[in-house]
Amino acid sequence: MNMANMQLKTIPAETRILQELEKAQAKAWDALSRYKCWMFGYHASQWVLLNRLLPEPKPNPFRAAVQLARQFAGTPINQGEPE
């Protein structure tokens, strides 16, 4: 096949990042639902890393889970969060 005739399908970087964000979020929740806490952490951290690449970062979908965990641990809700 001639390379000159081949059309490459390109996806804008932001679109690709958003697709990967969705995948990471789905994998994180799936891992947590199966008590795979280490894998939840891995995929959640991938989500955070990808989110930092966006021009306007999205709200963290794991925030409610973290707040719930802090309630059970007796840790103040806003500890460790930027003001």
N, C-alpha and C positions, 0 to 999 in steps of 0.2 A: 504494500500500500504506500502510495506517495505521501510523504509528510506534508507537502504543500496543499494537498487536497483534504487533509484531515482537519476537521474543525474541532477545536478544544472547547469543551463546555466549562465556562468559568462561573464561579459563584462569588458574589461580593463577600468580602471578609466579614462584614457585620452579620450578614445572613448566615454564613457558616458558623460563626460564633454562637448565634442564637440557636441554631440547630443543635450544636454540641451542648449548649446549656440545658436544653430540653432533655437530651439523652442523659446527661449527668444527673439531673434532678430525678428523672424516672428511675435510674439505677440506684440512686441513694435511697429513695423511699422503698424500693423493692428490697434492697439489702436490709434495711431496718425492719421491714415487715417480716423478714425471715430470721431475725435475731443475729444477723451478720454485721455486728456493730463496727468492726474494723473496716469492712467494705463500705458501710454507710459513711464513715469518716473519710475514706479515700474519695468516694464520688462527690460528697459534699464539698470537700476541699477543691476538687476539680472545678466544681460549679463556681466557687468563690474566685478561683484563679481566672477562669474564663470571663466572669462578670467584670473583673478589673480591666479587661481589654476593651470593653464597650465604652463609647463616648459618654453615654449616660447609663451608669450601672442600674440594674434592676434591684428591687428590694429582696433581701435574702428570704427564700421560702422556708428556711429551716429555723428562723427566729422563734416561732412559737414553740417548736420542739425544744430549743435551748432554754427558753423561759420556763417551760414545764419541768425540765430537768433541774433547773436552778431552784425551783420551788421544792422539789423533793429533796434536794441536797441541802436546803436551808440557806442557800447563797442569795444575797440581794439580787433582784432582777436586773438592775442596771450595772452590776459589777463587770468591769472589763470592756464596757462599751464606750465608744466616744460620746461626748456630750454634745 
